Amino acid sequence: MSDYQVVIIGGRPAGASLAIRLGRLNIRTLLVDKMTFPSLPAVPSSPIIYSQHMQVLEELGITENELFHADGRIDAFVVNFVGHFHEAIPMSVAEAKHSYAYGADRTKFDTAIWEHAGKYDSVTTRSGFSVTGVLKENGRVVGIKGQSERGKEETIHADLVVGADGRFSFAAQQFEAATLEEHNQHITNSYHAEWENIGDGFVPHSGTMYNTGKGWLVLMIPIDTRKYIVGTYARPGANKNEKRVEEGYLEALQSIPAVWARLKDAQRTTPVVGVKGIRNGIRQPVGDGWALVGDAFHYKDPLDGQGIYDALLEAKSLAEAIQSWLSGAKTWAQAGETYKEQAINATRPMMLQTVKRVKNEMFTDPPAFIIKTLVRWMLSSREYQRDFMRLLTRVSDPAHWQTPGVMRRAIWNGLMNDLFRRKTAPASIPVEQKA
């Protein structure tokens, strides 16, 4: 008999939410993570939790107060094209269940989900446990090998081993999971740190993107009172000091006056962490005795803040597949194929939209007059704002976004508004008539 029915490697949102769902089904589960909680993830994150994302979290029975700080609430998102214009987009335009989003303090957020998983009698949580390999019998995965914090070697047998250990998944390597597809024509570099005592932005309770229009941008996400995650996103070669991570990160922030003005009295509270050459792809998610979930399965650029939501959706589908398998309704091959199909259908269209946006944001340098006209006209259009926010919140189906008519109307209306303002502006008063 196995020690557990399911062992999950990785205890952040993908693994911990899966453990919660399995705990509700009374499935004997072991959840392990090499870190102890509270702690931060080791890679950059754009942890914006939109309305649809919150609805999946609500299914887990965890309250907003447990997951977020009150001042992490985001009522609007500001797009600032540096030196040209800025536009505030209210979250309410998405017409979703929640008219706001949250910036997640990953220390608080991840810990809340981990601790919630441990409340179920059938779930055992073990932090500080490093997985060193998987056990196999006749090619089938049957468990894991690992070390406790004290260095004690252990072997643990399971009916199924799940890798939920991120984009650089050790589990995926051990399972020899094949890569199904990748979209790496436009890879980026991203670095971030947490800062506190940050000055106010354009709009209260807002996140801000400072886009230089030259292949890189800065994203500021509130997570607590005057505390933000400040991230840089750039195409390779856009920043001079790519080899010296911290120096390059600070130089990027200093080069945008509006950003550095907000940071002048601030203190960086965490080290700078990042990924060079962020890839976008999908691995084979199931095999004989194993499965992958979260970034271990489906890794993508964090620019749009969709990784956590994708992980939660995948965990939900995987829990259903595991239940159907353990109940005898399906073989693991059948259940795994269902999971694969559901998870890819739920997440791949948004990945393709993000890949497209990365190309447009990072690898296209529009002339100043295009930024001041076409780009401004689109971002100031309430219809375009609604369309865009419904994409990010996943209220709209990413597979069918966007209708060309929205962009055409936004550009036409912007042009007409500019022409109308020019025609109705007061004429200059002749010198002899001035008082």
C-alpha positions in Angstrom: 0.0 0.0 0.0 1.3 3.5 -0.8 2.0 6.0 1.9 -0.3 8.5 0.2 -2.7 8.5 -2.7 -1.3 11.8 -4.0 2.0 13.5 -3.3 2.3 17.2 -4.5 5.7 18.7 -5.0 5.4 22.5 -4.5 3.2 24.3 -2.1 2.4 27.6 -3.6 -0.9 28.5 -5.3 -1.0 25.6 -7.8 0.0 22.8 -5.3 -1.7 24.2 -2.3 -5.0 24.8 -4.0 -4.9 21.3 -5.5 -4.3 20.0 -1.9 -7.4 21.9 -0.7 -9.6 20.4 -3.3 -8.2 16.9 -2.7 -8.7 17.4 1.1 -12.3 18.1 0.5 -12.6 14.8 -1.3 -10.9 13.0 1.6 -8.0 11.9 -0.6 -4.8 11.1 1.4 -2.4 13.8 0.2 1.1 14.9 1.1 2.0 18.5 0.1 5.7 19.3 0.3 7.8 22.4 -0.4 11.5 23.1 0.0 10.7 26.5 1.5 9.1 27.3 4.8 6.1 29.6 5.0 5.8 32.6 5.1 8.3 33.2 2.3 8.4 34.8 -1.2 8.6 32.8 -4.4 12.1 32.8 -6.1 11.0 34.2 -9.4 9.2 37.4 -10.6 5.5 37.6 -10.3 2.9 40.1 -11.4 0.4 39.1 -8.7 -2.7 41.0 -9.8 -5.8 39.1 -8.8 -8.8 40.1 -10.9 -12.4 39.4 -10.3 -12.7 36.1 -12.1 -9.5 35.0 -10.2 -11.1 35.9 -6.9 -14.2 33.8 -7.7 -12.0 30.6 -8.0 -10.3 31.6 -4.7 -13.7 31.9 -3.1 -14.4 28.3 -4.1 -11.5 27.3 -1.8 -13.2 28.9 1.2 -10.5 31.5 1.8 -11.6 35.1 2.5 -10.2 38.3 1.0 -9.0 39.4 4.4 -7.0 36.2 4.7 -5.4 36.6 1.3 -4.9 40.3 0.9 -4.1 43.5 2.7 -6.8 46.2 2.5 -4.5 48.7 0.8 -3.6 46.1 -1.9 -7.0 46.8 -3.4 -6.8 48.2 -7.0 -9.7 50.3 -8.3 -8.0 51.5 -11.5 -5.0 50.7 -13.7 -3.0 53.5 -15.1 -1.1 53.2 -18.4 1.6 55.9 -18.6 3.4 56.3 -21.9 6.4 58.1 -20.5 6.7 61.7 -21.8 3.5 61.5 -23.8 0.3 60.8 -21.8 -1.3 58.7 -19.1 -4.8 57.1 -18.9 -6.6 55.7 -15.9 -8.7 52.6 -16.6 -11.3 51.8 -13.9 -11.6 48.2 -13.0 -15.3 48.6 -13.0 -15.4 48.9 -16.8 -15.0 45.1 -17.0 -18.5 44.8 -15.6 -17.4 41.7 -13.6 -18.6 40.4 -10.2 -16.0 42.5 -8.4 -15.4 46.1 -9.5 -11.8 45.9 -8.2 -8.7 43.8 -8.2 -6.0 43.1 -5.6 -2.2 43.2 -5.7 -1.2 40.2 -3.7 1.5 40.3 -1.1 2.9 36.8 -2.0 4.2 36.2 1.5 0.6 36.6 2.9 -1.2 35.2 -0.1 0.9 32.0 -0.5 0.9 31.4 3.3 -2.9 31.6 3.6 -3.4 29.0 0.9 -0.7 26.7 2.4 -2.2 26.9 5.9 -5.7 26.4 4.6 -4.6 23.1 2.9 -3.2 21.9 6.2 -6.6 22.2 7.9 -7.9 19.0 6.2 -7.5 15.7 8.0 -6.5 13.9 4.9 -3.8 16.4 3.9 -0.3 16.4 5.4 1.9 19.5 4.8 5.7 19.4 5.1 7.7 22.5 4.5 11.5 22.5 4.4 11.4 19.2 2.5 13.6 19.0 -0.6 12.7 16.5 -3.3 15.9 14.9 -4.7 14.3 12.5 -7.1 11.3 10.3 -8.0 10.8 6.6 -7.5 10.0 4.5 -10.6 9.0 0.9 -11.1 8.9 -0.5 -14.6 8.8 3.1 -16.0 6.0 4.2 -13.7 6.4 6.9 -11.1 5.5 5.5 -7.7 6.8 8.1 -5.2 9.6 10.5 -4.3 12.9 10.7 -2.6 13.9 13.7 -0.5 15.5 15.3 2.5 14.0 16.9 5.6 15.3 20.2 7.0 17.7 18.1 9.2 19.1 16.3 6.2 17.3 13.0 6.8 16.8 10.9 3.7 13.3 9.6 3.0 11.4 7.7 0.4 7.7 8.2 0.1 5.4 6.0 -2.0 2.3 7.4 -3.8 -0.3 6.3 -6.3 0.3 9.7 -8.1 3.0 12.3 -7.9 2.1 15.8 -9.0 4.8 18.4 -9.9 3.6 21.9 -8.9 7.1 23.4 -8.6 7.2 26.2 -11.1 8.5 27.0 -14.5 11.9 25.5 -13.8 10.2 22.3 -12.5 12.5 19.7 -11.2 9.6 17.3 -11.2 9.0 17.8 -14.9 12.7 16.9 -15.5 12.4 13.8 -13.4 9.2 12.8 -15.2 10.9 13.5 -18.6 7.8 15.5 -19.6 8.0 16.5 -23.2 7.5 20.1 -24.4 4.3 20.3 -26.5 4.7 23.8 -27.8 6.7 26.9 -27.2 6.4 30.6 -28.4 9.8 32.1 -27.9 10.3 34.5 -30.7 9.9 37.4 -28.3 11.4 36.5 -24.9 11.9 39.1 -22.2 13.8 39.7 -19.0 12.0 40.6 -15.8 13.2 41.7 -12.4 11.4 42.8 -9.3 11.6 43.7 -5.7 9.3 44.9 -3.0 9.5 48.5 -1.8 7.7 50.3 1.0 7.0 54.0 1.8 6.3 54.7 -1.9 4.8 58.0 -2.9 1.3 58.3 -4.4 0.7 57.7 -8.1 -1.8 59.4 -10.5 -4.9 57.8 -9.0 -5.5 56.4 -5.5 -5.6 52.6 -5.2 -4.1 52.0 -8.6 -1.5 50.0 -10.3 0.7 51.7 -12.9 2.5 50.7 -16.0 5.2 53.1 -17.1 5.9 52.3 -20.7 8.9 53.9 -22.4 7.8 52.8 -25.9 11.4 51.6 -26.4 11.3 48.0 -25.5 11.0 48.1 -21.7 8.6 49.2 -19.0 8.1 49.4 -15.2 5.1 48.0 -13.4 4.1 49.1 -9.9 1.6 46.9 -8.1 0.3 47.9 -4.7 0.2 45.1 -2.1 -0.1 46.9 1.2 -0.1 50.5 2.6 2.4 52.4 0.5 4.1 49.0 -0.3 4.5 47.9 -3.9 6.0 45.3 -6.1 8.1 47.2 -8.6 9.1 45.2 -11.6 11.0 45.9 -14.8 10.2 44.1 -18.0 12.5 44.4 -21.0 13.4 42.8 -24.3 17.0 41.6 -24.4 19.4 44.4 -25.0 17.0 47.2 -23.9 18.9 47.7 -20.6 22.6 48.3 -20.6 23.5 46.4 -17.4 21.8 43.1 -17.9 24.7 41.2 -16.4 24.7 43.2 -13.2 21.1 42.5 -12.1 20.7 44.9 -9.2 22.6 47.7 -10.8 20.6 47.4 -14.0 17.3 47.2 -12.1 18.1 50.5 -10.3 19.3 52.2 -13.4 16.1 51.3 -15.2 14.0 52.8 -12.3 16.1 56.0 -12.1 15.8 56.6 -15.8 12.1 57.3 -15.5 11.7 60.5 -13.5 8.1 59.8 -12.5 9.1 56.4 -11.1 12.1 57.6 -9.3 10.1 60.5 -7.8 7.8 58.0 -6.2 10.8 56.0 -4.9 12.9 58.8 -3.6 11.9 58.3 0.0 11.1 54.6 -0.4 13.1 51.6 0.9 13.6 48.3 -0.9 12.7 45.5 1.5 13.5 42.4 -0.6 16.4 41.3 -2.9 16.0 41.8 -6.6 14.9 38.5 -8.2 14.3 37.8 -11.8 14.4 35.6 -14.9 16.4 36.3 -18.0 14.9 34.9 -21.1 11.3 34.3 -20.0 9.8 31.5 -22.2 6.2 30.7 -23.0 5.1 27.1 -23.5 3.2 24.0 -22.5 4.6 20.7 -21.3 3.0 17.3 -21.5 0.9 17.4 -18.3 0.3 13.7 -17.5 2.1 10.4 -17.7 2.3 7.0 -16.0 1.9 7.8 -12.3 2.5 11.6 -12.6 1.0 15.0 -13.5 2.0 18.6 -13.8 0.1 21.7 -12.7 0.7 25.4 -12.7 3.8 26.9 -14.2 5.4 23.4 -14.2 2.8 22.5 -16.9 2.1 25.8 -18.5 4.7 28.6 -18.2 4.3 32.1 -19.7 5.4 35.7 -19.4 4.1 37.3 -16.2 3.4 40.7 -17.9 -0.4 40.2 -17.8 -0.6 38.7 -14.3 -2.4 35.5 -15.4 -0.1 32.8 -13.9 -1.9 32.4 -10.6 -5.3 32.2 -12.2 -4.1 29.6 -14.7 -2.7 27.6 -11.8 -5.9 27.7 -9.9 -7.9 26.7 -13.0 -5.6 23.8 -13.7 -5.7 22.6 -10.1 -9.4 22.5 -10.2 -9.4 20.4 -13.4 -6.7 18.1 -12.0 -8.6 17.5 -8.8 -11.7 16.4 -10.8 -9.5 14.1 -12.9 -7.9 12.5 -9.8 -11.3 12.0 -8.2 -12.7 10.3 -11.4 -9.6 8.0 -11.5 -9.6 7.1 -7.8 -13.3 6.4 -7.8 -12.9 3.9 -10.6 -15.0 5.9 -13.1 -12.0 6.3 -15.4 -8.5 4.9 -15.9 -5.7 7.3 -15.2 -5.0 7.5 -18.9 -8.6 8.5 -19.5 -8.7 10.9 -16.6 -5.4 12.5 -17.5 -6.4 13.1 -21.1 -9.5 14.9 -19.9 -7.4 17.0 -17.6 -5.0 17.8 -20.4 -7.8 18.9 -22.7 -9.6 21.0 -20.1 -6.5 22.7 -18.8 -5.1 23.6 -22.3 -8.5 24.9 -23.5 -8.8 27.0 -20.4 -5.3 28.5 -20.5 -3.7 28.4 -23.9 -5.8 31.1 -25.6 -4.7 33.6 -22.9 -1.1 32.6 -23.3 -1.3 33.4 -27.0 -2.8 36.8 -26.2 0.0 37.5 -23.7 2.6 36.5 -26.3 1.0 38.9 -28.8 1.0 41.7 -26.2 4.6 41.1 -25.3 5.5 41.4 -29.0 3.5 44.7 -29.3 4.7 46.2 -26.0 8.3 45.1 -26.0 9.4 44.6 -29.6 7.6 47.4 -31.4 8.9 50.9 -31.0 6.1 53.2 -32.2 7.1 56.7 -33.3 6.1 59.5 -30.9 3.2 60.7 -33.1 1.7 57.2 -33.1 1.8 57.1 -29.3 0.2 60.5 -29.1 -2.5 59.7 -31.5 -3.5 56.1 -32.3 -2.3 54.6 -28.9 -3.8 57.5 -26.9 -7.1 57.3 -28.8 -7.4 53.6 -28.1 -6.6 53.8 -24.4 -8.9 56.7 -23.8 -11.9 54.9 -25.5 -14.3 53.6 -22.8 -15.3 50.8 -25.2 -11.7 49.8 -25.8 -11.0 50.0 -22.0 -14.0 47.7 -21.4 -12.8 45.3 -24.0 -9.2 45.2 -22.7 -10.2 44.8 -19.0 -12.6 42.0 -19.8 -9.7 40.2 -21.5 -7.4 40.6 -18.4 -10.1 39.6 -16.0 -11.0 36.7 -18.3 -14.7 37.8 -18.4 -14.3 37.6 -22.1 -13.0 34.5 -23.9 -9.4 35.2 -24.9 -9.8 32.9 -27.9 -12.3 35.4 -29.5 -10.7 38.7 -28.4 -10.6 41.2 -30.0 -13.1 42.5 -32.5 -11.5 44.8 -35.1 -14.5 47.1 -34.8 -13.6 48.2 -31.3 -10.2 49.5 -32.4 -11.6 51.2 -35.5 -14.2 53.0 -33.5 -11.7 54.0 -30.8 -9.4 55.5 -33.4 -12.2 57.2 -35.3 -13.7 58.7 -32.1 -10.3 59.8 -30.9 -9.6 61.6 -34.2 -13.0 63.3 -34.2 -12.6 64.4 -30.5 -9.2 65.9 -31.3 -10.5 67.7 -34.4 -13.5 69.0 -32.5 -11.4 70.3 -29.7 -9.2 72.2 -32.1 -12.2 73.7 -33.9 -13.9 74.8 -30.7 -10.7 76.1 -29.0 -11.0 79.9 -28.4 -9.3 81.9 -31.0 -6.2 83.9 -29.9 -7.1 87.5 -29.1 -5.5 90.2 -31.3 -2.8 92.1 -29.4 -4.6 95.4 -29.6 -7.7 93.9 -27.9 -5.8 92.5 -24.9 -6.3 94.2 -21.6 
